[in-house]
Amino acid sequence: MNQPLRLILAIHNHQPIGNFDGVFEQAYQDSYRPFLDVFEQYERLRIALHTSGSLMEWLESHHPEYVDRLAGLVASGRIEILGGPFYEPILPMISARDRVGQISSYTRWLEHRLGATIRGMWMPERVWEQSLTSDLVRAEMEYTILDDFHFKNAGLTDAQLAGYYVTEDDAQVLKVLPGSEQLRYLVPFQPAQATIDYLYEVSQKHPGGVIVFGDDGEKFGTWPGTKSYVYDEGWLGQFFDLLQASGDWLKVTTPTEAIESVPPLGKVYVPEGSYREMTEWSMPSAKINQFEDVRHQLQEHGLWESTCRFIRGGYWRNFKIKYPETDIMYARMQMISQRLHERLESSQRDADSASPEDLALLEDARQELYRGQCNCSYWHGAFGGVYLPHLRNAVYQHLIAADNLLDQHAGRGWRLEEQPWVELVAGDYNLDGRKEAKLANNRLLVLVSPVAGGQIYELDVKSICHNLLATLARRPEAYHRKVLEGPTPDGDGVASIHDRVIFKQEGLDERLGYDAWDRHSLVDHFVASDATAEQIAAGRAAELGDFVHGTYEARLRRSDDRAQLQLSRHGQVADRPLHITKGITLSASAESSEEAASTMLEIAYLLEEIPTDITLHFAPELNFSGLPGGADDRYFQDLHGQSLGQLGTHLDLVDTTGIHLLDEWLGIKVGLQFDRPAGLWAYPVETVSQSEGGFELVHQSVAVQPHWIVVPDAQGRWSVTMRLTLDTRLAESRMDLPAHAVTV
C-alpha cells in the first residue's frame, strides 16, 4: 500500500491596523466564526491557522469566546498555530531587530493566551529574501511557508515540490514549505470534488509526499460571493466530507507532523520574490499591461505553461518607487525605529538609573512602532491597500504616537502646560541620499524637501497623532484599461477576486485623471491667467513655471523660541527668469490658549525679478488628508463662520482672505489666512482604484489653492504671507485634558 499524501491546510486570517470595526465584525461573522463552526464537526481533520496580531487583538477585545475556542482546539491537537510578526509587516521592509522583536513578541502572546507551541510562522504576503533566514531562526522559528512560485524561480519543477526543503543563511538552517498555486485557484472556486481529484493525481505521482494549501481565510465567506457558496450551499462541508472519506490515500495534517514524519527533499536557496500576482502588481503600471499582453499571446499559442516558470514580474521593494507616498511612510517608520533603538540602547546602558515609568514608555513606543509597520497600506494589488486613506492614517497615527512617547521619554511632551520648545535640523529623512529639513515643536512636526520643489511632505499634528499630508496622487494603474472597457457581465459560479470587473459607482471612466506632481503642500504653480477651477481640479491646467519639481536652496535660521527654513530658487516662468524665496517659520508652543492661537506655521513668499511683459498667475497648492468629503460634520467655513459646504465641494472664491476646513469627527479645525485678498480654488482629490468589491472612487485629500495675479512693485517684487493654524480644541476636550491645552 502506498504511503498517503500529506495535505497541510494553512489558513491565514488577517485584518489590517486601522480597518473599520464593521469590517472586522463582518469578516468575523462571514468567515472566521462559520469556518470554525464547520471545522469543529470534523474531529479527524487537523489544520494550521495563522491569525495576525492586529486581528487577534480585535478578537480578544470583541469576541474572546472565539479565542477561547481556538485555545480549546489547540489543546486537543486539532489546530497548530502559526506564529509570525505581530502586526503583519513585510519583513524585508523592516530592520532585523524589528523582525526578531515582532516575531518573538507575538510568539509570547500566543503561548500565553492560547497555550500554543509555536514552531513555524506565516510569511506576510510571502515576500521573501534569503537573508530573512537567519532572522527567523534567531526568533526561534523552525519553518515557514512560501509559494511554489518561489521554488520554481529557483529552478525546481512541479515534480520536485511534493515535500519541503531546507535553506540556510549565515549558518542558520530553516525549513521552507511550498504552497500550491493550483490549490489556491481551486479552493474554494471550483467544486470540492475538483480539488480532491487534483490531490489524488498528486498522491499517485508522489506517494508519501507533502502538499500545502496556504491562503487567506477571508476567501471562505468574506470575498464577494463566497459566503453563500461556501456555507449556505455547503461547499466547505462537502470539502471536509471528501477529505475525511479519502483517508486511505490522504492524510490531512499539520506542518509539524509532516516535518517530523517526512525528511526534506534537499537544500534550496530561494530567490527574492512573493506569490506570482504580487510580483506582477509591483511592476510599473505600463509594464503590467505589457506583461499581460505577452502572457495572453503565449497562451493563445499554447506556450505559456512551458515558459511561465522562466518569467518573473517585479520586486516588492519597488512599490516604494511606484507609490512615492509609501516610501515617505516607510522612511518615517525607519526614522522612528532608529530613534527607539537608540533610546533602548541608552536605557540598557543606564539600566540602574532607568525608572519603571521610563521603561514602560519605551515598551509602549515599541508596540506603537510595530503597529505602524502593518503592511497593507504600503502597497496595492487586488485590494485597496495604499489607496485606502483610513489605512494610511492609521499607520501614521501609530508612528506619531510612538514618536510622541519618545518625546515624552526625552522630557518633551506635546501638552501646552509642558516646557515649550522648537527645533530646526537637517538630515536625510526620506532616505534619498539628500538632506531634508525638519521643523518641530511641542505640537507640530514638519518635514520639507528642498530638492523636490521646496514642498512640505509631512505635517504631523501631535495631539491627535494625525499627518495632514498622508495624501495620495492620482496616477495611472494597469487596471484602468478595464475601467475604460466597462464591467463584465454576471456569470455563473464564484469568480476569483483577481478576475472580477465590477463598478461600485457609475461613470468611473469619466473620473480618471492623473497628477504630474505629488500631492504635498507649498507646490508652487504658475498657470495661465484664464485658468479655470475645472481645469485646475482635473489637473489639466498648463504648468508655465519650473518651480513644482525644481530644487530650492535651503538656509536654516534658529533662535531659542523661533525657527525659520528659508528656501530660494532662481527659476523660470514662460521662459522668463524669476526668483522665489519662501520662508517657513515655526515658534515654540505657548503656555496659554491666547498665545497658542498665534503659534502657527507662517509661510511667506517673496517673488523678485518679476517680468513685466507677461501676466503671472501664482497659485501655490496645499493639500490636507484625513478630512474626507461626503459628511455634514466635515465642511468648509469662511472667516465669518459661514459654512461653504462639505469638504468634497468644489469652491471657486474671489477676494477672500482665508478659509477654514473643519472635521468635527477628527476634532480639528484647519485655518488658512492671507495678508492680501486672493482667489481660492478648493476641490477633492479622488482616485479610481481597485478593491475587493470592485472599482471605486476614493477621496484622498482636499486641495486648497489660493491664487493671485502678480502685480510687482517699483522694484519688481511681490510678496504674500499665509498663516496656517491647526486648532484641536475639540479633539482635546474629549481627552479630559486641562482647559488651556487647546490650540496649536
N, C-alpha and C positions, 0 to 999 in steps of 0.2 A: 504494500500500500504506500502511495506517495505521501510525503510529508505535506501537511496543509500549508497553504499560503497564509501568511500573517498579514492581516489588514489592520492598520492603525488609523482610526478616525480621530483626527486632531481638530477640534473646533475652537475657533478664535472669536471671542466676543469683545467688542470694543465700542466705546463712545468717547469722543474727544473731549478734552478740557474745554469748557465754555459752551458745550451744546446745551440746548434748552431742556429744562426739566421735562417738558412734554414729549420731547423726542426720546429721552431716556425711558420715560414711562411707556411710551408706545412700543419701543423696542422690547422692553421687558414683557409687556402683555402679548405682543405678537410673536416674539422669538424665544427669549430666554426661558420664561416660565413654561410655555407649552412644550418646548423641546424637552425640558426636564420631566414634565408630566408624562410624555410618551416614553422617554428613555427608562424611567424608573420601572416600567412594566416588564422590561426585558432583562431579567436578572442574569442571564448568561452572557450578556454583552458587556464589554469594557471599552471605555473611550479615554482619550486625553482631552483636557479642557484648559484653555487659556482665557482668562478674563483680565483685561487691562486694569491697572490700578485705578485709573480715573473712573472706570465703570464700577469696579469693586467698591470704591469708597461710596459711590452713589447708592449701590445696592445695600451696603451696610447701613446707610442712613435711612433709606426709604423702604427697603424690603429685606430686613435682617432674617426673615424666615427663609428666604431663598438661600442666603449664605449658610444658614443652619442646615438646609437640605444638602448643600454641597459638602459640608463637613461630614454629614452622615454617609454620603456616598463615597467620600474619601476613606472614611473609617472602614467601610465594608469592602473596599478594594475595587469598587465599580469605576471610579474615576481616578486617573492620575492627573494631578495639577501641574501644568506647565508654568514655570516662572518667566522672568524676563525683566526688562527695565520697568520701573514702577509706572511711569506715565507715558509709555509707548513712544519714546523718541526714536528717530532714525539714528542708529548707533554711530555710523561714520560721521554724523553731524556734530556730535558732542565729544568732549575731551575724554581721554582714557579714564581719568579719575571719576568723571561723572558717569561713565558707563558702568564701572565697577560699583560705584556708590548706588546708582539706581537699581541695578540687579540685586545687590546684596540687601538693600533695604526692603525691597519687595519680597524677597525670599523670607526675611524675618517676619514680615507681616503675614504671609501665607502660612508659615509654620505655626505662628501664634494663633491665628484665627481659625484656620481650617484643620490644623493638626497634620498638614501635608508634609511629606518629604520631597523636597524639590531637587530633582536631578538634572532636569533639562529645561529648555526655555523656548518660547516663541520668538522668532526674529522679526521685529516690526517691519512690515511691508517686505520682508525677505531681502532687504537691502544689505548686501554683503560686501565686505572687503576682507582679504585674507588676514590682515593684521588684527582683526577682531578676535581671532582665535585665542591669543594669549590673554586678552582681557576677559573673555568668557570663562576661561579656565581659572583665572585669578579670582573670579567671582563665584567659583566652585560649581560651575556648570559642566556636566559631562557630555551633553549633546544638544544639538539644535536641529530645527527642520528648515530646509531651504526648498526651492522649487527644482524640479528635474531640469528646467531650463538652465540653471546654474551649471549642472553637471554636464549637460550637452555642450555648453560653451567651453568646458574643459576637455572636450573631445570624446566623451563617453556616448554610447548609443543606448537606445531603449533596452536592448538585450542585457546591458550591463547595469541596469538601475533597479533590479528587483532585490534590493537589500540596502545596506548603508555602508559608509566609508569612514575612515579616519582622516583627519587633516591635522596640520601642525604649523605652529609659528613660534619662534623663539623657544624651541624645545618643549612647548606645551601642546599636548595632544587632545583633540576634540573629536567626537563622533558627529557626523553630519548625515541626515536622512533626507533623501529626495522626495518631495511631494509631487504627486502625479498631476500634470496639467490636464490629462484626459479625464481623470476623475473630477477635477474642478468643473469641467464643462458638462459632464454627465449628471452630476449631483447638484441640485435636485431637478434639473431642467428636462431630463429625459425620464421615461417610465422607469420605475425601480428595477424592473427586470433587465433593462439595458445595461445597468451598472453591474448586476450580477453576472450577466453574460460576459461582459468585459473582464471581470475578475476571474471568471472560470478560465477564459483563454490564457490569462497571465499565469494561473495556477498550473495549467498543463505545460506551459513553457518553462516555468520556474518553480517546480515543487520545492517547498521548504523556504521559499523566498519571502520577502517583505515588501509591501506596497503601502504608501502613505497617502491618505486624503487629508490635506491641511488647507482649510479655507474658513471664510467668515461665517459665523453663526447667524448673522443677520440675513443670509440668503435663505434661511429656514423661517420665513414669516415676515421679515421687515422689508426686504426688497420688493419692489412693486409686483403685485400679482401672485406672490408666493404664499401668502398666509392661507388663502382658501385652498390652494393646490396642495400645500404640504400638510395641512391639518384637516380642514373641512372635507377635502376629497381623500384624505388618508394616505398621501404619498409616504410620509415618514414611517407610519405604522407598517405599511406594505414593505418598505425597505428593510426595517428591522425584522419583520417576519421572515423575509427571504434570507437575511443574514443568518438568523438562527437555524433556518431549515438547511443551510449549506454547511453545517458543522462538520460533515465528513471530509470536506476538502478545504474549508476556510475557517480560520481562527481569527476572530475579532479581538484585538488585544491592545496593550499599551506599549509606548516606546521602551520603557524599562524592561518589560518582559521580553520584547523582541530582541533587544540588545544583549540581554543576559542569555538568551537561548540560541542566537544565531551569530556566528562570527562575522566580522566585517568582510566586505568583498575586496578590500585593499585600501591603499592610500591614494588620496587625491588632493590637489591644490586647486581651489575653486576661484576662478576669475571674479573680479568685482562685477556686481550685477544685481538684478532683482527678478521678479517674475516678468514674463515676456511683455505683458501690457505696460508695466511700469517703465521698462526701458524704452518703449515707443513714446509714451507720454512725455518723457524727459527731453526729447528732441525738440529743436525749434519747430514752430508750427508748420512752416512751409515744407520742412523736411519730412514731417509726419505724413503729409499728403503725398509727397513723392514716394515715401516708403509704402504707403497703402496702394498706390498705383502700381508699383513694381510687384508687390505681392499678388495683386489681382491678375496681372499679366502672367506671372509664373503659375498661378492656379489654373488659369484658362488653358495653359499649355501642359498641364499635368506635371510641372517641375517643382512646385512649392515643397512638397513633402521631402523630396530628396535634397533640397538646398537650404531649407529653413534653419537647419542646425548650424549652418555656417554664417547665418545672418544675425547680427545683433543690432539693437537700437542704440539709445544714448546712455548717458552716465548720470546717475541720480543727482550728484552734486551740482550738475548744470541746471537744475531747477532754480538755483540761486542766480543764474545768469538769465534764464528765461523770464523769471519774475524778480526783478531787482528789489522789490519790496520785501521778499523773503530773505534776501541777502542782508538787508538792513536789519531785519528782525533777528536773523542769525548772529550778526556781528554784535548786536546789543546783548543777546544772550551770552555770547562768549565774553563780552566785557564784564558782565556781572559774575559769570563763573570764575573768571580770573580774580576779580576783586574778592569774592568769597574765599577762594583758595588762599589768597594772601592773608586774609583775616584769620582763617583757620590755622594756618601755619604760625602766625604770630601768637595766636591763643595757645597753641601747643607749646611754643617756646616759653610762654609765661603762664604755664598751667597752674602754678602755685598761687598766682595772684588773680586768676580769672574767676569771676563770680558766677554762681549758677545762673543768674539772670542773663549775663553776657553770653554764656554758652547756649542758653535756650534761644537767644536771639539769632545766633549763628545757625542753629539747627532749624529754626523756623525759616530763615533765609534760604537754607539749602533746599528745604521742601518746596518753597515757592519757586526757586530756580528750576527744580525738577519738573514742576507742573508747567512752567513756561517752555519746556523742551518738548512737549507733546507734538507729535509730527504733523498732524493733519493740516494745519494752516501753513505749512512750509512748502506745499506742493499742490499739484492739481492734476487730476486724471478723469475718471468716470464720475467722480463725486465733486462736490463744491470746493472743498479744500481752501486754498488761499482766497478763493472768490467769496467766501462767507465772512462778512465783517465781524460777526459775533465771535468767530473762532480766532481771528487776528486780535480782536480787542481783548479776548480772554488771555491769550499768550502775553500780551503787553501788560495786562493787569497783574499777572503773577510775577513777571520780570520786574515791573516797577515796585511791586510790594517787596520783592527780595532786596532791591536797591534801597528802598526806604528803611528796611530793617538794618541794612549795613550802615546807612547814615545814622540810624539811632544808636547802633553799636559804637559808632565813632563820635557820638555826642552831638549829632546834627539832625534833630528831628524836624518834621515838617510843620508842626503846630506853631501858631504865631506867638504863643507865650514863651517859646524857647528862644535861645540866643540866635538872632538873625545873622546870616552870613551870605556872601556872594563870591563866586569864583569864575574865572575865565581861563581855560587851559586849552592847549593844542595837543593833538595826538592822532594816531591812525585809528579812528574809532569804527570805521566801516571796513577795515581790512583790505584797502585797495592800494596800499603802498604809498599813499599821500596823506597829508595831515588835514584833519577837520578841526573845528573849534567846538568846545563845549562851554556853554554858559549855564550856570546853575545857582540857585539859592534855595532857601528852605522850601519853597513852594513849586518851583519850576525847574525843568531840565530842558535845555535847548541844544540841539545838535545841528551844525551848519557845515555845508561843504563848499569851501571857496572855489574849488576846481570844477564844480558842477553847478554853474550859474549863481554861486553865492546863495544857494537856497537853504532854507530851514527844512530838514528832512525828518526831524523828530521833535515833538513838543509834548513833554510829559507834565501833566497836572498831578502832582504828587498826592494831594489829599484824597483824590478819588482814583488813583492808580490808573489813569487814562492817558493814552497817547493820542492827541488830536490829529496826528499825522500818520496814523495807521491806515493809509489810503491805498488805493489800487488804481492804476491807469487802465484805460481801455486799450486792448491790443488784439491783434488777430489771433484766432485759435483755429486749429485744423478743422474742428467740427463746425465751424461757421459755414462751411460749404453745405453741410447738412441742413443748417438753418435756412439757407437760401433755397435748398431743394424742397423743403417742407417736410411735415411729419409723415411717417409711414402709416399705412392703413392697419387697422386692428387685424390680428390673425389669431389662429388657434394656439393653445398651449401657453407656456410661460417662457418668455424670451430672457436670455441672459441680459443683465444690466448693461453689458457692453454693446448690445445690438439694438437697444430701444431708441427710437427717434420720436419723442413726444414733446409738444409745446405746452407749457403751463400757462402761457398768455398768447393772445393773438398779435399779429403784426411784429413779431420779433425781427423778421428780416429787415424791417424798416428802421429798427432801432440800433442796427450795427453801426458803430463809429469807432474811430481809433485816435489815440493821442500820440503826438510826436514828442512828448515830454512826460516826465514823471509828475504825478500829482502832489507836488510838495508845496511849500509856501515861499513867497517872495520870488516867484517866477516872473522875470522881467520881460514882459511882452511889449512890442511896438506893432500896432496894427493900423490898417487903413483908417482914415478919418471918418469914413462912412461905414465902418464895420457894424454889423447888426448883432443884436443879442442872440438871434437864431444861429448866425454863423459862429459866434463865439462858443455857444453851448455845444454845437455839433463838431467843434474843432476844425472848422473849415475856413477860418479867417487866416489870410496870408500873414506869415511872420516876416516883418520887414527888418528886424534887427538881428544881431548875433549875440544877444545877451542871455538868452534862455539856457543855452548849453555852454556859454563862454566861461573862461577861467577868470576869477577875480583875485586880485592880490589882497592879502589879509594883514591887518595890523591889530594887535591886542592892546587895549588900554585898560588899566586896572587902578582902582583905589580901594580903600578899606570897605567902602559901602556902595561901590558902583563899578560896573564892568561894561566896557563897550567893545564890540567887534566892529572894526571899520573895514569895509570891503570896497575895492575900487577896480574899475576896468576901463581901458581905452578900447572902445568898440566902434561898430558902425551901424547906422540905420539908413537903409536905401542907398548904400554906398557912400554916405557922408559920415565923417568921424563924429564921435560923441563920447564924452567921458561921464561915467556914472560913479558916484560914491554913495554907498548906503551904510548906515550905522545901525547896529542892533544893540540896544542898551538895556541892561537889567540891573536893578538895585537890590540891596539886601532887603529881605522881608521886614515889614514894620511890626510894631508891637501893639498897635491899636487898629480898629477897623477903619478909622478915618485915614490913617497913614497907609494902611494896607491897600485902600482903594487907589492910591497913587503908585503903588508898587506894581508896575505893569511892564510889559515888553514895549519899548519905544522903538519905532522904526523910522528913520529919517532918510530921505532921498535928496541928493543934490545932483542935478544934471548941469553939465558945463559944456562949453564949445558947441552950443546948440546951433545947428544950421538954420539959416533964415530963408532958404529957397524952397523948403518943403514944410508941410504941416506934420508935426509929431503928435501921435496919439499914443500916450503911455498908459499901459493897463497891467500893473503888477497883480499877479494872481495869488490868492491864498486858498488853501483847502482845509476843510475840517471834517474829520471822520468820526464815526461813532455817534453821529447826530442824524438819525435816519429820517427819511420823509414818510408821509403816509399816516401820520398820527397827530391828533389835535394837540397833544401836550409837547410837541416838538415844532417850533414855529419861529418865523422871523418877527422882529419887532423894530419899529423905528425909535428914534431917540426920545420921542414923546410918549412911548409906552403903547402905541397902537399896533395891533397885530397886522402883519403883512402876508399871512398865510403860512401853511405848513412848510417844513424845510425842503419838501420836494417841489416847491413852487418856483417857477421861472420869474425873476424880477428884472426889470429894466427901469431903474430910478434915475432921476435927474436932479441936479443941485442938492445933493444930500451931503451931510457932514458925518454920517455914520449909520451903523446898523447893529442890531443885536440878534444873536442866534440863541434860542433858549431850548433846553432839553430838560423838562421837569422830571422825567423819569430818571435820568442820569444825575440831575441836580446841579446843572452847570448853566451859566449864562456867559456867552462869549460876546464881548463888545469890541467893535472896530470903529474908531473915530479918526477923522482927518482934520487938519487945521486949515484946509481950503476946500470949498464945495467941489463935489465930484459927481460924475455919473457913476452908476453902480450896476453891474450885472451880477446876478446870482442864479445858479442853476444846479440841479443834481447831476452828479457823475454816475452813470448807470452802465453796467456791463451786461452783455448777453452771455450767459455761461451755462455749463452743464452740471446737472445734479442727479441724484438717484431718481427723482421723479420726472426728469425731462429737462428741456431747455427753459431758462427763466431769466427775467430781468431783475438785476440786483442793484440796490442803491449802495454806492461805495463811499461817496463823500459829498459835501456841499462845497462848490466852488464859489468864491466871492472875489469879484474883480472891480475895484474902483478904477475909474479911468478919467483921464484929463487930456484936453488939447493943450499942449505945452506952449505957453507964450513966454519967451525969455525976457529977462530984464535988460537993462542997458549993457550989462557986462556979459550977456549971452548965457545967463544962468537961470535956473528954475529949481524950486525946492518944495517939498511937502513932508509933513511929519504925520505918522499914523501911530495911534496908541491901541495896543491890543490888550484888553483886560479879560481876566478869567475869574468869574465870581462863582464860588462853590458854596455859598452860604446855605443854600437849600440842602445840598448833599450833606454838609457837615452838621446841620441841625438834626439830621436823622442819626448822627453818630453819638449824640449825647455828649458833645464837647463844650468847653467854655464858650460863652456867647461871643467873646471877642475874637475867637479863632475862626474867622469867617471868609475873608476875601483875599484873593491874590491881586 
